Amino acid sequence: MSIGIVGTGISGLHLALRLQQFGIEATLYTAQEPDGIRQGPPLNFVTRFDSTREREKALGITEWASSAYDNASMQMHIEGPGGLSFGGRLPRPASSVDFRMYLASLLEEYGKRGGKVVHRAVADRTQLTELGAGHSLLVVAAGRGALVETFPRVPARSPYVSAPRQLAGGLFHGVRPSDPPGMTMHMVPGAGEIHAPAYHSFGGRLSAVLIEALPDGPFSAVTGGDYRGDSDRFAKDVLALITRHAPALRERVDEREFALARPVDMLQGAVLPVVRSGWAELSDGTFALAIGDAWIANDPLTAQGANLGSKVAFQLADALRARGGAYGEQFCRVVSERMWATARPVVDWTNMFIGEPPPQMGALLAAAAADQRVADAFIANLDRPDDMWHSICRPENTDEFIAQARSVRSGV
Ligand SMILES: Cc1cc2nc3c(=O)[nH]c(=O)nc-3n(C[C@H](O)[C@H](O)[C@H](O)COP(=O)(O)OP(=O)(O)OC[C@H]3O[C@@H](n4cnc5c(N)ncnc54)[C@H](O)[C@@H]3O)c2cc1C
C-alpha cells in the first residue's frame, strides 16, 4: 500500500518527490490545482536557504536554481536611539521566489514524473480516517488549516497562547535593492520588525515588504487595517510606516514608483507559534504523521518554516525507506521524536527572537556591528539552526561564539 500525503506546500511536495525518487508509491491529495495556486494571493514571502536549495538539486528541480533569484546577504538595522546596523554574507546564496510559482511548478513536475495526484480537499478528521484506510500511512502536510486539530498542541513545547506578531505585507515595485543585493531586516523596539527581501515574482524582480507588528503597537494600524479593494491605500500606509520607522529602507524607496505589483499581491494575518503532537492514531491500527506547519508553526521572523518543512520531509522519506512498510505506532513515535530533535533548535531560536531579547542577544548584535567576522558568522547561522541556537541559548555560548568568530580569519 502507498503513502498518502495531504497537502502540496513545500513539505508535502518535497516528501512526495523524494519518495518518488526512492521508488516508494505515494498519492498526493491537494485542495488546489496548480493554476489555482498561481492565481491566489501570496500566503508567505519565503526565502529558501542553501540547504533547501541543495535538497532541490537532489530532487532534480532545476527551475528555481538560477542565480537571478539569489539573495546573498542580510543586513540588520536596529532602529531608534542607540541603534546599530550590520550586514553579513551568507556562505552560499539563498533564493527568494514567489511560492505561488514555485509550488505550482513542483506540483506539475511531480505529475509529469508519473506521480499520482488527487484533487480533493480533505475536510476533517473523519475524511482523513477514511483516506487512511487506503494507505499504509497518511502524512498530513496541510499547513495551518482545520486538519491540525488531529494533532493536539503540546503545551510544554508551545509557550505562546496568542500570536506574538500581527503580519501585513506585499510585493512592491519602487524599492531599490540593498547594496549588496539581499535581505534587510529593520527591528524597531516597541513596534516590531520590517523585513524587506529582494524577491522574484510573476513580473520579475521586485521587493517583498513584511511588517511584523507587536500587538497594539505602532504598526498595528497597518496590520489590522481593512484594505479590501484598496491596495493603493495599503501601499500609502506601508510607505508612511517605513518613512517613520525605517529610514535606511526609506532611502531605497522611490515614492513615485512605490506600489503593489498587483492588487492581489498583499497579505495580512498572524501565526500562532505552536508545536503539536507529531502523530495520531486515526482508527484501529491506522496512523497519521504531521509535518511542516501542520505539525509546527513558527513566526516567520527567522525565515525558517519552509526550510524546516523541506528538511523534515527528507528526514521522513529516509525513515520510510529504511523501514520499508508496517508504519505502526512505534514507527510514528520514534520518527516524530527524531524529527523533533531536528525542529527544536528552530522553535527555540524563533521563540527567543520574537520574545523579550535576553542580554546575550544585545551583546551579539553589538559585536556583529563592530566586527565583520562576527556579522558574517551570525548571518551564516541562518542556514544552520543547530549552530544558531547553540550560539545564543546561553550567555557563555554567545561569548564563545563571538570569540571564535573574531579569531577564525585573523588566524589567532
Ligand atoms: C509572511 C510569511 C513569510 C514567511 N517567510 C518564510 C521564509 O522566508 N522562509 C521560510 O522558510 N519560511 C517562511 N515562512 C513560513 C512558511 O511559509 C511555512 O512554514 C511553509 O510554507 C509551510 O509549508 P507547508 O508545506 O508545511 O504548508 P503550506 O505551505 O501551508 O501548504 C499546505 C498545503 O495543504 C493544502 N491543504 C490545506 N488544507 C487542506 C485540506 N483540508 N485538504 C487538502 N489539502 C489541504 C493547501 O492547499 C496547501 O497546498 C513564512 C510565512 C509567512 C506567513
PDBQT file of the ligand as one rigid body, heavy atoms in Angstrom, charges set to zero:
ROOT
HETATM    1  C1  LIG A 501       4.600  36.175   5.725  1.00  0.00    +0.000 C 
HETATM    2  C2  LIG A 501       5.368  34.891   5.845  1.00  0.00    +0.000 A 
HETATM    3  C3  LIG A 501       6.699  34.840   5.457  1.00  0.00    +0.000 A 
HETATM    4  C4  LIG A 501       7.423  33.653   5.568  1.00  0.00    +0.000 A 
HETATM    5  N1  LIG A 501       8.732  33.634   5.215  1.00  0.00    +0.000 NA
HETATM    6  C5  LIG A 501       9.427  32.480   5.301  1.00  0.00    +0.000 A 
HETATM    7  C6  LIG A 501      10.794  32.418   4.881  1.00  0.00    +0.000 A 
HETATM    8  O1  LIG A 501      11.379  33.400   4.442  1.00  0.00    +0.000 OA
HETATM    9  N2  LIG A 501      11.436  31.214   4.959  1.00  0.00    +0.000 N 
HETATM   10  C7  LIG A 501      10.812  30.094   5.433  1.00  0.00    +0.000 A 
HETATM   11  O2  LIG A 501      11.428  29.032   5.477  1.00  0.00    +0.000 OA
HETATM   12  N3  LIG A 501       9.524  30.136   5.844  1.00  0.00    +0.000 NA
HETATM   13  C8  LIG A 501       8.819  31.276   5.781  1.00  0.00    +0.000 A 
HETATM   14  N4  LIG A 501       7.517  31.306   6.171  1.00  0.00    +0.000 N 
HETATM   15  C9  LIG A 501       6.894  30.073   6.674  1.00  0.00    +0.000 C 
HETATM   16  C10 LIG A 501       6.480  29.188   5.509  1.00  0.00    +0.000 C 
HETATM   17  O3  LIG A 501       5.650  29.903   4.625  1.00  0.00    +0.000 OA
HETATM   18  C11 LIG A 501       5.749  27.956   6.002  1.00  0.00    +0.000 C 
HETATM   19  O4  LIG A 501       6.402  27.416   7.118  1.00  0.00    +0.000 OA
HETATM   20  C12 LIG A 501       5.716  26.901   4.913  1.00  0.00    +0.000 C 
HETATM   21  O5  LIG A 501       5.290  27.444   3.692  1.00  0.00    +0.000 OA
HETATM   22  C13 LIG A 501       4.821  25.742   5.350  1.00  0.00    +0.000 C 
HETATM   23  O6  LIG A 501       4.790  24.786   4.334  1.00  0.00    +0.000 OA
HETATM   24  P1  LIG A 501       3.845  23.530   4.456  1.00  0.00    +0.000 P 
HETATM   25  O7  LIG A 501       4.107  22.722   3.246  1.00  0.00    +0.000 OA
HETATM   26  O8  LIG A 501       4.047  22.868   5.768  1.00  0.00    +0.000 OA
HETATM   27  O9  LIG A 501       2.369  24.106   4.480  1.00  0.00    +0.000 OA
HETATM   28  P2  LIG A 501       1.610  25.043   3.458  1.00  0.00    +0.000 P 
HETATM   29  O10 LIG A 501       2.531  25.808   2.586  1.00  0.00    +0.000 OA
HETATM   30  O11 LIG A 501       0.615  25.795   4.245  1.00  0.00    +0.000 OA
HETATM   31  O12 LIG A 501       0.861  24.037   2.492  1.00  0.00    +0.000 OA
HETATM   32  C14 LIG A 501      -0.277  23.355   2.884  1.00  0.00    +0.000 C 
HETATM   33  C15 LIG A 501      -0.937  22.732   1.679  1.00  0.00    +0.000 C 
HETATM   34  O13 LIG A 501      -2.033  21.933   2.108  1.00  0.00    +0.000 OA
HETATM   35  C16 LIG A 501      -3.167  22.229   1.340  1.00  0.00    +0.000 C 
HETATM   36  N5  LIG A 501      -4.321  21.963   2.188  1.00  0.00    +0.000 N 
HETATM   37  C17 LIG A 501      -4.690  22.640   3.284  1.00  0.00    +0.000 A 
HETATM   38  N6  LIG A 501      -5.782  22.089   3.826  1.00  0.00    +0.000 NA
HETATM   39  C18 LIG A 501      -6.073  21.019   3.060  1.00  0.00    +0.000 A 
HETATM   40  C19 LIG A 501      -7.081  20.053   3.122  1.00  0.00    +0.000 A 
HETATM   41  N7  LIG A 501      -8.008  20.084   4.083  1.00  0.00    +0.000 N 
HETATM   42  N8  LIG A 501      -7.116  19.081   2.164  1.00  0.00    +0.000 NA
HETATM   43  C20 LIG A 501      -6.170  19.051   1.173  1.00  0.00    +0.000 A 
HETATM   44  N9  LIG A 501      -5.190  19.948   1.081  1.00  0.00    +0.000 NA
HETATM   45  C21 LIG A 501      -5.149  20.924   2.003  1.00  0.00    +0.000 A 
HETATM   46  C22 LIG A 501      -3.000  23.678   0.949  1.00  0.00    +0.000 C 
HETATM   47  O14 LIG A 501      -3.758  23.967  -0.212  1.00  0.00    +0.000 OA
HETATM   48  C23 LIG A 501      -1.507  23.718   0.694  1.00  0.00    +0.000 C 
HETATM   49  O15 LIG A 501      -1.217  23.226  -0.584  1.00  0.00    +0.000 OA
HETATM   50  C24 LIG A 501       6.785  32.482   6.070  1.00  0.00    +0.000 A 
HETATM   51  C25 LIG A 501       5.444  32.526   6.452  1.00  0.00    +0.000 A 
HETATM   52  C26 LIG A 501       4.739  33.720   6.352  1.00  0.00    +0.000 A 
HETATM   53  C27 LIG A 501       3.293  33.758   6.787  1.00  0.00    +0.000 C 
ENDROOT
TORSDOF 0
